Amino acid sequence: MPIPPPSFVSPPVQGRGRRPLSLLLQSLRRPGGRRSLSVLSVVLLLAGVGLLAYPLGTDLYQRHVQGGLKERFGRDPQVSVQYRNHSVRVGDALTELVIPKLDVDVLVVEGTSPSALRAGAGHYAGPLPGEPGNVAIAGHRTTFGRPFNRLDALAPGDTATLRTPDAVYTYQVVPAADFAGANPRVVEPTDVSVVDPGDGSQQLLTLTTCHPKGSAEKRLILRLRLIEAVALPGKSLPPGTAVGSTGTPKVPAGTAGLPGDG
């Protein structure tokens, strides 16, 4: 009988295959395996702590910034002078935004750069509160005090006020029919038409923030209209203040996009 040629294929091992759990336990018995798992555990733990700590850290920083802004806004007479002269510097307090339904009370600074928005909310270049046109304000939604965290909870009829060094202005959320069929509504970050300063025939307030929460993929926009303007004692309203005016905004120049970082 001829002898079969040798085979270099290992015969199958009889019995049940080794389970993943047994392989893990075996690797833990080795010093190198235990070290690798320990390092991985530490890395995952630090990543989790970082994710939780970052929003808290930004909130604490924003409170510190707001404290300094409020102290100067309420006491320094130069604040009123700079406001009337349109010379408020980027990062300095411009107006106090109060939204009763959301328990929001935040000082809005001039500018919408990343550093300015660390105060929580910033004013787009354009008309000031009480002036003809569209007053536009950007605010954080999940960090730096998150003043616009629940902006989507506002509905037509809800109000917000802007207190400047000279007056208090009350705005009301406009009906959806007056704002492209939805108010608030979601737009692309490049849709700067929503913050158009306007042609002077209307007095609006537009609030912008990131959407969805934790993402900068889109922007959530809320539109309001001025319904009341009251000058503070010894002060006067700016020229052109007209409650309840209407009109169609014009596209502004120089606005590259709507700020946001989620």
C-alpha positions in Angstrom: 0.0 0.0 0.0 1.4 3.4 -1.0 2.3 5.7 1.9 0.3 9.0 1.8 2.4 12.2 1.5 3.0 14.2 4.7 0.4 16.9 5.5 1.4 20.2 6.8 -2.1 21.2 7.9 -2.7 20.9 11.7 -5.5 18.7 12.6 -8.6 20.4 14.1 -8.5 20.7 17.9 -11.3 18.8 19.4 -13.5 20.4 22.1 -15.2 23.7 22.7 -13.6 27.0 21.5 -12.2 29.4 24.1 -14.6 32.1 25.2 -13.8 35.8 25.1 -14.1 36.1 28.8 -11.5 33.3 29.4 -9.2 35.0 27.0 -9.6 38.3 28.9 -8.9 36.6 32.2 -5.9 34.9 30.8 -4.5 38.2 29.5 -5.0 39.8 32.9 -2.8 37.1 34.5 0.1 38.5 32.5 1.8 41.6 33.8 1.7 43.3 30.4 -2.0 42.6 30.0 -2.8 44.1 33.4 -0.7 47.2 32.5 -2.5 47.8 29.2 -5.9 47.5 30.7 -5.0 49.9 33.5 -3.7 52.5 31.0 -6.9 52.1 28.9 -9.1 52.5 32.0 -7.3 55.7 33.0 -7.6 57.2 29.5 -11.3 56.4 29.4 -11.8 57.8 32.9 -10.0 61.1 32.0 -11.9 61.4 28.8 -15.2 61.1 30.7 -14.2 63.5 33.3 -13.1 66.0 30.7 -16.4 65.8 28.9 -18.3 66.5 32.1 -15.9 69.1 33.4 -15.6 71.3 30.3 -19.2 72.7 30.3 -18.9 73.3 34.1 -15.6 75.1 33.7 -16.9 77.3 31.0 -20.0 78.1 33.2 -17.7 79.2 36.1 -15.6 81.3 33.7 -18.7 83.0 32.3 -20.0 83.8 35.8 -16.7 85.4 36.6 -16.8 87.5 33.4 -20.5 88.5 34.0 -19.7 89.6 37.5 -17.1 92.1 36.3 -19.3 93.3 33.5 -22.3 93.9 35.8 -20.3 95.9 38.3 -19.1 98.3 35.6 -22.4 98.4 33.7 -24.3 99.5 36.7 -21.8 102.1 38.1 -19.5 103.5 35.4 -21.0 106.7 33.8 -18.8 106.2 30.8 -20.9 103.1 29.8 -23.8 105.4 28.9 -21.5 107.8 27.0 -19.9 105.0 25.0 -23.3 103.5 24.3 -24.7 106.8 22.9 -21.6 107.4 20.8 -21.5 103.8 19.4 -18.1 103.4 20.9 -18.6 100.3 23.0 -15.5 98.1 22.6 -15.7 94.4 21.6 -16.1 92.4 24.8 -17.6 95.3 26.9 -21.2 95.2 28.1 -23.8 96.6 25.7 -27.2 95.7 27.1 -28.8 93.4 29.6 -31.0 90.7 28.1 -33.9 89.3 30.3 -36.1 86.5 29.1 -38.6 85.8 32.0 -39.9 82.5 30.6 -36.4 81.0 30.5 -35.1 82.7 33.7 -32.4 84.3 31.6 -30.7 87.5 32.8 -27.4 88.0 31.0 -25.3 91.0 30.0 -24.7 91.0 26.2 -21.3 92.2 25.1 -20.4 93.9 21.9 -19.1 91.5 19.3 -19.5 87.9 18.3 -15.9 86.7 18.2 -15.1 83.5 20.2 -13.4 85.5 22.9 -16.4 88.0 23.2 -18.9 85.1 23.4 -17.2 83.7 26.4 -19.4 86.2 28.3 -22.4 84.1 27.1 -24.0 86.4 24.5 -22.7 88.9 22.0 -24.2 91.6 19.8 -23.7 91.4 16.0 -22.4 94.7 14.4 -25.5 96.7 13.5 -28.3 98.6 15.1 -28.4 99.1 18.9 -31.5 98.3 21.0 -34.1 100.9 20.3 -32.7 102.0 17.0 -34.5 101.3 13.7 -33.5 98.0 12.2 -32.8 94.5 13.3 -30.9 94.1 16.6 -29.1 90.7 16.4 -27.6 88.8 19.4 -25.8 85.4 19.4 -25.7 83.2 22.5 -24.2 79.9 23.7 -26.5 77.0 24.1 -24.5 74.4 26.1 -21.4 76.2 27.4 -20.4 79.6 28.9 -23.6 80.0 31.0 -25.8 78.6 28.1 -28.2 81.5 28.1 -29.9 80.2 25.0 -30.1 76.6 26.1 -33.9 76.6 25.9 -34.5 79.1 23.2 -36.7 76.6 21.4 -39.1 76.8 24.3 -40.2 80.3 23.4 -43.3 80.8 21.3 -45.2 83.6 19.6 -46.4 86.0 22.3 -43.5 85.4 24.7 -41.4 88.5 25.6 -37.8 89.5 26.2 -36.4 92.8 27.3 -33.2 94.7 26.6 -32.1 97.2 29.2 -29.5 99.7 28.0 -27.9 102.5 30.0 -30.7 104.8 28.7 -33.9 102.8 28.3 -35.7 99.5 28.6 -37.1 97.9 25.4 -39.6 95.1 25.4 -39.8 92.7 22.4 -42.4 90.1 21.6 -41.9 86.8 19.6 -43.6 87.3 16.3 -46.1 84.8 14.8 -44.7 82.1 12.6 -46.4 83.5 9.6 -44.3 86.7 10.0 -41.0 84.7 9.9 -41.0 82.2 7.0 -43.6 80.0 8.6 -41.7 79.0 11.7 -40.6 80.9 14.8 -38.1 79.7 16.1 -36.7 78.1 12.9 -33.5 76.3 11.9 -31.2 77.7 9.2 -27.7 77.0 7.9 -24.7 78.6 9.6 -24.1 80.6 6.4 -27.6 82.1 6.3 -26.7 85.6 7.4 -30.0 87.0 6.1 -31.5 86.4 9.5 -29.2 89.0 11.1 -29.7 91.6 8.3 -29.6 95.1 10.0 -32.6 96.1 8.0 -33.6 99.2 6.1 -34.8 101.2 9.1 -38.5 100.6 8.5 -38.8 98.1 11.3 -37.5 97.4 14.9 -36.8 93.8 15.4 -34.7 91.6 17.7 -33.1 88.3 16.4 -31.6 85.7 18.7 -29.3 83.1 17.3 -27.7 79.9 18.7 -26.4 76.5 17.8 -28.6 73.6 16.8 -29.0 70.9 17.8 -27.6 71.1 21.3 -24.0 70.2 21.5 -23.5 70.7 17.7 -22.7 73.6 15.5 -24.2 72.0 12.4 -27.2 74.4 12.2 -28.5 77.5 13.8 -31.7 78.1 15.7 -33.2 81.5 15.1 -35.9 83.4 17.1 -37.4 86.7 15.8 -39.1 89.3 18.0 -40.6 92.7 17.4 -40.4 95.8 19.6 -43.7 96.5 21.5 -42.6 98.9 24.2 -39.8 101.4 24.9 -39.4 103.3 28.2 -36.6 105.8 28.8 -34.9 105.7 32.2 -35.1 108.7 34.5 -33.2 111.6 33.0 -32.6 109.8 29.7 -34.2 109.8 26.3 -35.0 107.3 23.6 -32.8 107.3 20.5 -34.1 109.1 17.4 -36.3 106.9 15.2 -37.7 104.7 17.9 -41.1 103.5 16.6 -42.9 100.7 18.4 -44.7 98.2 16.2 -43.2 99.2 12.8 -42.8 96.6 10.0 -40.8 96.1 6.9 -38.4 93.8 5.1 -34.7 93.6 6.0 -31.9 94.0 3.5 -28.9 91.8 3.3 -25.9 93.2 5.3 -22.4 93.4 4.0 -19.4 91.9 5.8 -21.2 89.1 7.7 -19.5 85.8 6.8 -21.7 83.5 8.9 -23.5 82.9 12.2 -21.1 82.1 15.1 -21.5 79.0 17.2 -19.6 76.1 18.7 -22.4 74.0 20.0 
